[in-house]
Amino acid sequence: MTDTERLLTCAPNFRGVTPAIGRGGRSLAAGRLYRADAVVDPTPEDHAVLARLGIALVFDLRSAAERARVPGGIWAETGAEVRPIDMLAHVECGSNPWSALKDSPDRHGAGAAMQTLYAGFPAALHGQLRPIAEAMIGCEAAVLIHCTAGKDRTGFAIAILLAALGVSMDEIMADYLASLGRDNAQAREETRQLISGRLGFELDEHAIDRLMTVEESYLAASFQAVEQQFGGTASYLATAGLTGAHIAALENLLLA
């Protein structure tokens, strides 16, 4: 079984980051960085896999409401340190990504909403990037980044870390798109509840489908915001407080 296979029955999008080439031609190290949807009701086999992976540090990018509805108690059992970061609250403070759905409550509005959501991710994560990097650098075991579906908030967080390592945009996009087909019924229901709570009405299944998928245009909206708001990836990382020493330490940690 490889890191990028379906590692857990209970969390279809739990996987190692797709193999890639970083700065200096060094490959992404296996067994160091994982990404996932929320781990809920693991089977005995899932418990065995988690024990083997030895994850010691978990970044939970879900909102407080999501964590209340679906607690991540499994990590307390494993002894992993959990660091919550509510990215969605930061995005919604800056804009209303769901407004497009009020005007067009269909798959077209859903696509527009997702691009607005992704455009808000860089600013939402910016102030947390240095603490994330420093916690990772100080961890001697495997690290996990997750949200509810493991594709949007997690998708950008992993993408910007890969960019910091010098991974090409083609390979960053390949890792992002590897979430296709890893549907999670619990994540779908969480999304349905979130949107109905924000809009006051239910969306049809076609709109939900568009919210639950990954598309190149979504992640591209994040990197366009990085360019427009921060002057590019290098400036984004620098203004977030990542020094050359941080980047070198991340390379030594995550590149083989």
Secondary structure, DSSP 8 states (H G I E B T S, - for coil): --TTS---SS-TT-EE----B-GGG-BB-TTSEEEES---S--HHHHHHHHHHTEEEEEE-S-HHHHHHS--HHHHHHT-EEEE--HHHHHHHH--TTHHHHH--SHHHHHHHHHHHHHHHHHHHHTTHHHHHHHHHT--SEEEEE-SSSSSHHHHHHHHHHHHTT--HHHHHHHHHTTTT---HHHHHHHHHHHHHHHSS---HHHHHHHHS--HHHHHHHHHHHHHHHSSHHHHHHHTT--HHHHHHHHHHHB-
